[in-house]
Amino acid sequence: MKPTVKEILTYHDGRLTYNDHLIFMQQKASPILFLGRGNAKIDMYRGNFDINDQLTDKVPLFISQTDVTEAKVELTFSFETEQYLKLTAKLDQSQRLNLTFDLLKSDWNRFWIRLAAITDEKIYGCGEQLSYFNLRGRHFPLWTSEPGVGRNKRMQTTQIADLDHAGGDYYNTNFPQTTFISSQKYYCHVDSFLYADFDFSDAQYHELQFWGIPKTLTFETATTFVDLTKRLTELLGRQPVLPDWTNNGVVLGVQGGTDRVVKITKRLLARDVKLAGFWGQDWQGVRLTSFGKRLMWHWQADPTLYPQLHEQIKTWNQQGLKFLAYINPYVANDTEMFKQAAGHHYFAKNNLGEVYLVDFGEFECGVVDFTNPAAFEWFKTVIKTNLIDQGITGWMADFGEYLPTDVVLFDHSDPMEMHNKWPLLWAKCNYEAVHEAKKDGEIVYFMRAGTAGVQKYTPLLWAGDQSVNWSLDDGLAATIPAALSVGMSGFGLSHSDIGGYTSLYGNIRSKELFMRWAEMGSFLPFMRTHEGNRPDDNFQVYDDDEAIDHFARCSQIFVDLTPYRKAIVKENHEDGLPVQRPLFMHYEDDPQTYDIQYEYLFGSDLLVAPVYKADQKRWTVYLPDDKWIHLWSGQAFGQGQHLIEAPLGEIPVFYRRQSKFVAIFKQLKEKYGND
């Protein structure tokens, strides 16, 4: 028999439970809810935000009245003798628990709720988190922004970057999301785009803070992490499968115009590099700044760099090569497109009614106002006409994090709330352009900014602008917890710039770093390189024969893995299981797997442990309880820590002996392995 509401949702003596899981418990020393008043001061500098809040009032609330029926639980919260808020707990049609809140007194703009926790609980998610996978023990402000350079306040790179307002911290992310998964096998998703701070540092409770009243807190439980992930993605949406052409090899990041692209492509193809295509981010022209090589943000082909681009793309397509481009939702104010769009009032305004200009580093841009239906339709047309009709098969849909908090929007919505929602509107603009052009399943665009809801509008993420070094917080290593955390937030397809992007303060990409990053790229859903912000200063694979041959090997492995990769990408689309998975997703009984953040399961049958330090010949790997085969040697391993030979070209990878894809893995050993 199907359980009744009363069996699923219970309330007694200050304790609310759902499927036998304690949601919250009122105690005299620890109230469940608080209300407050605060005045925020937010300064933005090139996508980096200095956020300060002056709290003027904060009151604890206690349950003063209860109304429990067959359908719901209503709790009235008071301070002393005055009623302040009503909480309603009820189940939806899918038997998820929804908590909603009604203010009984106005003018309160800060809200806290404490959810029950246990001491040894682990927490994952909150969007894309790059420094920590298990979030327990720390708080995480959830606000979309530049992740910052360095992202570790103890490191010299970040300290130098802070002098220019560009240094990051462990919680800075392009993709924050008010969703987390607990090791107690429940998820909590909050329907809110308000500034939030999720604090998981207390042993007895998780405290979620919002600058406003959230719409809904949704909970669901499951008996396994696999089932829980399926349920979360049923709520949030899932990505489509990737186009077949993405399996043909690497998407090479290369710039400089048609002649240079052709020359470099020929060289790589001659040395057996498998190319699906190339990504010409400077297709619309170049702008040089002190930061490095930037682009002309007017979203039309540059006739000097790429003459007759439409015809050239046809030629490349005949050669089996796709051309990808770049676009973002801003327009530089020194372009003709800006003048035309400003004349139609397509940009967000300042308080004087003028176009709000955002500083992007030695040039300024207007913000396409997606709350204006005419502006939204116009920018969709720009994508359809200037990209899709040109034959462009994909693009980086960059930014989305920069909405200032003092803009005036067309629909007069609060920019403090719209700021976190902006990546969703940007994703939807791209999605509708592709869908209306009837190019679903052919075009792939990838974003770095995100929030809840982009899952169904964005086919692919990339991890943002990592430094071109070995740092844990901002280098190759950071992309692993980034993929795992966003996977636990319901988004299962991610990748990163092979070689990193940001070269500042003496950080220069090395040959070894590129080669190790390329090895990891072989075991990702999408393989793409980047020349970086200072291409001439950094190592480029096409300048070194040894690196090209190593790159060819990585690209060939990627292509040879296609049947397996397509299967797990399809699994993400159909069941919501991320392509890169934490070890505990399939090995729940192994307590050591819950704190591993620099290894991942690629699907259920491959375990990948990227080498993320320089000058390593061996690498320590933890294997959960199963029968594992080392991909390159064929040697069998069991559970435990193992010191593995890991020369360049042999990233530590293991496959399950019981996998139905064993034949593919054995072929890789025969083709690329050692004896």
N, C-alpha and C positions, 0 to 999 in steps of 0.2 A: 504493500500500500504506500501511496505517496504520503510523506509526512505532512502534517498540518502546520499552519503558521505558528501555532502555539508551541509546537515541538521544535521548530526551527528558530524562532525568535522568542526569547524569554526575558522578563524583567522581574527582579525581586530584590528588595532591600538595597537599592542603589547599584545593582549589578545588571548590565545589559549583556546578554549572550546571544550569539548567532552560530548555529550549527555546533553548539558546545564550545565555541571559542568566546572568551571574555573580550568584549569590545571596550568597555570602560567600567570603572568601579569608583563610586564616590566615597571619599574618606574625608574626615574633618581636616586633616593636615594636607590633603591633596585634592582640591576641587577638580572637576572634570572640565569646566569651561571658565574662561575669563573674557571680559570685554575691556576695551581700552580706547583711549584717544591719543592720536599721535600726529605730529607734523613732520613730514618728510622733506628732506633737502636732497635733491638728486642732480649731480653734475655729470654730463657726458663729455668725454673727450675721445673722439674717433672710435666710438663703439665700446669704450671702457667707461664704467660707471662708478662714481663715488657716491655711495648711498648712506645717508645718515637719517636717523629717526629720533625726534625728540618726543618722548612719551610723557604726556601730561596727566593721564589718569589710567588706572588699571584696577578693576574690581573682580574678586573671585565670585563665582556664581554657584549656588547650591540648589539641589532639587527641592522644590517647595510643594509641588503638586504633581500627581501622576494620574494618567487616564489610560488604562490598559484594556484593549478590546480584542476581539478575534482578529481584526485586520491590522492593528497598529499599536504602537506605544507612543504616547504623548507625555513629555516631561516638561514642566514649567520650571525655569531657573530664576532664582531671586538672590538679591543681596540685601541682608537684613529683612525688612518687610516689603521691599519693592520688587515687583516682577520685571525682569529685563528681557527674557528670551524664552521661546518655546522650541523644543527639539522634537521632531517627529521621526520615528523609526518604523519603517514598513518594508515589506518585500515587493519587488516588482514581478512581472510575469515570468521572469527567468529565475525567480527565487533568490535574486541578489538582495542584499540588505542596503537600503538607501536611508541616509540620515539627512534631513533638511532642517533649516533653522529660520525662525521668524523673529525679528526684533520687535519687542514690545515698547522699547524706548528708542528714540532716534538719536542721531549725532554720535554714534559709536562707530569708529572706523578701524578698530583693531580687534582681532578675534583669536583666541587660542583654544584648542581642544587637546585633551590628553587621552591617548589611547593606551590600553593596558599592554605592558611588555613583561618579558621574563628576562632574567639575568643573562642567560647564554644565547639569547635570540640573535639571529643574523638578519640584516636588512639589505635589500638590493633594489636598484632601479633609480628613480628620480631623474629619468632621462639619461643623457650621456654624461657619465662622470668619469674623468680621466685619471684621477689620482688614486681613488679608492673604489674598490668593487663592493666589499662589505662596508656599508655606511655606518654601522654601529659604532657608537662612541664619539660621534661628531655631529655638528649641525650643518645643514646645506641650504643656504639661500638659493631660491629658485627664481632666476631672472635671466632672460636671454641676453647675451652680451658677447663681445670678443672674449675668448678664453684667457687672453693675456699672454705675454711673452715670459716663458720660464715656468710660471705657475707654482713656484716654491719660494717662499719669502726668505729662506735660508741660503738660497743660491745667488751667486754674484750676478748671473744674467738677469734674474728678476729684479734684484736691487738696482741695477743700472736702468732697466726698463721702467721701474717705478719713477725715476727722475723725469721721465717723459710721459707719465700717466699711463703707461702701457703694460706694466707688470701684472701678472695674474696671481690668483690664489687657487688653492686646491679645489674649490667649489665652482670656480668660474667655468661656464659652459655655454656653447651656442644652443644647446638643446636641453633646457630644463623641463621637467615634467612632474606634475603633482601626483605621482603614482609610485607606490613601492610594493615589493613582495617580501613577505616575512618567511623565515625558515620554519615558522609554525604552519606554513602552507595556507596562507591567505594573502589576498591582495587588497590594498586600499587605493582607490582612485578618486581624486577630488575633481569635480567639475568646476574649475575655476582658472582664470588667467590672472588673478590678482598676484601682486608680489607676495611670495610665501617664503617661510623658513621652516624646514622640517628638521627638528632636533631629536636625534636618536642617542643622546649621551646619557640619559638617566636609566638606571637599572630597572625601574618600576613602570615607566611610561614613556611613550613617544609623544612629544609635544609639537603640534602643527600650528604654526602661526600664519595668519593672513591679514593683509591690509584691506580689510573689508569682510563681508560675510560671504563665505563660499556657498555656491548653489547646492551642491550635493556631495556627500561622501558615500562612495559605493564600496561594498565589501563582498567578497566571494571566497569560498573555501574549496579545497579539493583534497584528494587523498594522495596525489602525486604532483610533482612540479610540472611534469609534462601536461597533465590535465589542467592544472592551474593556469599555465601559459596559454593553453587553448582557450580557456574561458576568458582570460583577460583580452586576448586578441579578438574574440567574438564581440566584446564590448567596444574596442577601440578601432577595429578594422585591420586589414592585412594588405601587404604589398602584392602586386601581380608578379608573375614569373618574369625573369629578365628576357629580353629579345635573344633569339638564337645566335645572332651574330656576335654577341658579347663572349661567346665560347670560343671564338676563333683565335684568341690570343690577347696580347696586351693592347691597351689604348695608350699610345705613346704621347706624352706631353711634349710638344715641340712647337717652337715659335719662329718668327722671322720672315714669314712670307712663303709663297708657293715654291720658289726655287730652292730655298733652304730645306723646306719640308721634303721635297722630292729627293734631294741629295742625301739627307740623313736616312730617309726611309729605304732608299736603294741600298745603302751601306748595311743597314740592319738586316734587311731581307736576304742579302747576299751571304750573310753569316747565319742564316737559318733562324732568325728571331721570328716567332709567330706573332703577327700583328693583326688585330681586329680592325684597327684604324688608328687615327691620331687625333689629338685634342689640341686645336689651334686657338688658344685663349685670346690671342691678339688679332683675331679675325677682323675686328672692328677698329684696329689701330692701336698705337702705343703712346703712352705718356710717361716720361721719365721724371722721377721725384727722388728726393734724398733717401727714401725708403728702398727704392729700387725700381724695377721695371713694372709700371702700372699700365692701365688700359684706357682707351678713349670710350667713355661711357655714353655712347649715342646709338648703339645697337643696330648698326648697319655695316655691311662689308666695306672694308677699306680697299679702294680700287688700286692703290699703289702696292700694298703688300700682297693682296690676293685678287689680282685682276681676273675678271670673268669667273668669279668663284662658282657660280651655278654650273657652268660648263665643266670647270675643273673637278667639281665634286662628282659629276657624271663619269668622268674618266677614272677617278679613284674608285668609284663604286664598281666599275667594270673590272678593276683589278682586285676586287674583294676587300677594299678598304673603305671604312666609314670615316666621315669627317664630323668631329664634335666641336662645339664652340663654347661660349661663355656669355652669361647675361646676369644682371641683377636688377632689383626694382628701384633704381635711382637713375637720374639723368643729369649729366654734368651741365653746369650753367653756362659753359662757353661753347655750347653746341647749338646747331639749328633745331634739333629735336626739342631741346629745352624751350626755346622761344615759342615753338608751335604748341607744345603742351601747356605752357604757362598761359598762353592766350585762350586756351579752352578751360582753364582752371582745374587742371588734372593733378596739381600738386597740393600737398598739405600746406597750411598757411601758418603764419605767426600771429601774435595778438594784434598786429596792426593790419592784418588782412593781406599781407604780402607773402610771396612764396617763402616758405621756411627752407633755409639753406643749411645743409649738414656738411661739416668739415670732414673730408675723407683723407686729409693729409696733402696739403698744398693744392687742393682743388675742392670745389664745393658743388653740391648736388641738390636737386629737388627730390622730394620723397613722393613717389606715385601714391596717391591717396586711394587705397583700395576700398575705403568706405564709400567712395563716390562711384556709383554704378557705371557712369560714363567713362571714368578713368580706368576702372577695372576692365571694361570691354576694350578700351583703346589699347591697353598694354597687352591684352590677349592678342589683339590684331597685330601688334608689333612682333610678338613671338611667331604667330602663324605666317606673317608675310615675310619678315626679314630673316627668320631662321628656317622654319619648316619648308616654306616655298622655295628656299634656296637649295634645299636638299640636305640640310644639316640633320644628322640622325640622333643627336643628343647634345647635352650641354650641362655645364656647371651652372646651377641656379643659385648663385652666391648670395650671401648676406641675408637680410631679413631681421637682424638683431638691432638695427640702429634707430628704431622709431624713438624720437625724443619725447620726453614726458611733458613738454610745454607746447607741443604743436596744437593747432586747432584743426580738427578733422571735419570732413564734409558732413558726417552724420552726428556731429557734436558728441560723440562718445568720449569717454574718459581715456586719455592716452596712457594713464597709469595702468589701466586694465588692458588696453589694446596693445601695449608694448609686447607682452608675452604672447598675445594672439597673432601678432603680425606674421610670424613664419607660417601659420596656418593659412592665412589669406594669400600669401605669396605662393605656397604650395598649390593651393586651389586654382590660382591663376594659371600656373603651368599645366596642371592637370586638365583643365577645361580647354586650353589651347590645343593640346595634343588630342584630346577626345573629339573636339569639334573638327579637327583636321583629319579625323579617322585614321590616326597613326598609332592607336593603342597596340602594344605588342611589337612595335617597330622602333620607337624612340625611347631612349632612356635619359632622364635628367637626374642629377644628383645634387642634394642640398646638404648644407651643414647646420643650418638653423632649423629648429623644430620645437614642437610642443604636442600635447595630446590632440589627436585628430588628424595629424599629418600622415598617419599610417596609411590611410586609404588614398591619399593624394600624392604620395611621394614614392617612387619605385626604388630609390636607392639613396643611402646616406654616404657622405665621406666625413672623416673624423676631424676636419678643420685644418688649421694651419700649425702643424707641429714644427718644432725647431729641428734644424738639420744636425742633430747631435744624439747622444746616447742617454740623455737625461730621462729619469723614470717618469717625471711629471709632464714632460713636454716633448719627448722624443718618440722613437719607435715603440718603446714599451707602453707608453700611455694609450696607444691605439687599441691595446688588447682589453683592458678594463672598460674602455669607451664602448667597444662593440658588445661586450658582455652586459654592461649595465643598460644600454639602450635596448638590447635584446630582451632583458627582463622588464623593460617598459613597453614591450609590445611591438618593437620595430626590429625585424630580423635580418635585414640586408644592409651591410655596411662595408666600407673599405677605407683606405687612406692613400695619401700621396706617397708613392714609393720614393724614398729619399728625403721626405719632409719638404717643408716650404720655407720657413722663416730663417733667414740668415742675417743676424744682427750681432753687434758687439763681439765680433771675432769668431762667431760660430760659423764654421765652414764645413760643408758636406764632404765627407771622405768617401773614397772608393769602397772601403769595407762596409761603411754604413749603408750605402746604396745597395750593395750586393746582399747584405743580410735582410734588408727591407724587401728586396725583390724575391728572396726565398720565401718570406712570409706571404707575399702577394700571390704566390702559386696556390696557396691554400686559403684563398678568400673568394667571395662570390664574384668579384669584379677586379680586374688587374689594370692599374693605371699609374703612370709616372707623372712627375711634375719637375720642371726645370728649376723652380723656386723663384723667390722674389729678386735674387741677384744671380742670374744664370751664369754670367761670365766669371764670377768669383768661385763658383762651386763645381764639384765634380759632376760631369755629365757622362752617362754611360756610352754614348756614341763616340766619345773621344778616346776610348781605350779598348783595344782588341780583346784583352783578357776578360774585361768586364762584359763586353758584348757577348762573348762565348758563354759566360756564366748566365747572362740575361737570356740568351737563347735557350739554354737548358731549363731555366725557370719557366719561360713561356711555353716550352714544349710539355713540361709537366702539367701546367695549367690546362693545356688543350687535351692532354691524355686523360685528365681527371673529369672530362666533361660529362660522361654518363652519371657518375656519382654526384657531381656538383648539381647537375640538373635535377636529380632526384631530391636533394635536400633543399634546393630552392623551391621546388614544387611543394615540398612538405611545409615550408614556411608559408606559402600562398594558401594551401588548403587547411592546415592545422595551426598555423601561427607559431610553429617552433622555429626559433632563430637558427640561422645557418651556423653561427658561432655560438657555442653553448658552454655554460659553466660545467665543470666536471660533476657537480652534485646533481645536475638535472637528470642524469642517468645512473648516478651512484649515490643515492640518498643516504644509505647506511654507513657511508664512509665519512667520519667527522672531519678528516683532514681536507677534504675537497671543498669545504665551505669557505675557506680563506685563501684559496689559490686564485690569483688574478692575472698571472702572466702565462698561463697555459689555457688552451681551450679545446673543446671537442668541436671538430668540423663535421657537422651532422652527428650521428650517434656512433660512427664506426672508425673515425680517425681522431687521434689525439695529437695536437700540434703544440710544441713548446719552443717558440721563437727564441733565437739567440739575440739578446738585446744589450749585450756589453761588447766592448771592443777586445780584440786580441784573444779570442776564446777558441780553443781547439776541442775542448770537452764541455759538456753542459749537463747539469744535474736536473733530472726530470722525475716528477712524481707520477706514478701510475696507479689508478684505483684497481679494485679487485676484479680482474678479468684476465683473459689470456691474450697477451699483446705480442705483436710481431713488429720488430723494428723494420721500417719500410726499406731502408737502404742495405741492410746486412742480412735480413731474414732471420735474425736471432730472436728467440722467444724470451719474453719477460713476464713476470708476475707482478703482484701488488708491491708497492714500496718505492723508495727513492733509488734512482740508478744514475750512475755517472756514465754518460753516453759520449762516444766519439762524435764530434760535431765540426768537422772542417768546413770551410767555405764550400757551399754547394750541397751540403747535407744537413739541412735544418732537422732537428729531432722530430720525427713523425712516427707514429705507431698505428697499426690497424688491429681491429678486433679479429681474432682468428675465426670467430663464428659469423663474420659479416657475409652477407650474400654478394658483396662486391669484391670478394677475395681475388677473383681472377684479374680484375683491373689492377689491384694493388700489387699482385705478383708480377704483372707485366711491367709496372714501374720499376720494381726491383731488378728485373732482368735487363731493362733498358738503361737504367741510370744508377743502379746500386753498385756495391762493392762486394768482393768475394772474401 
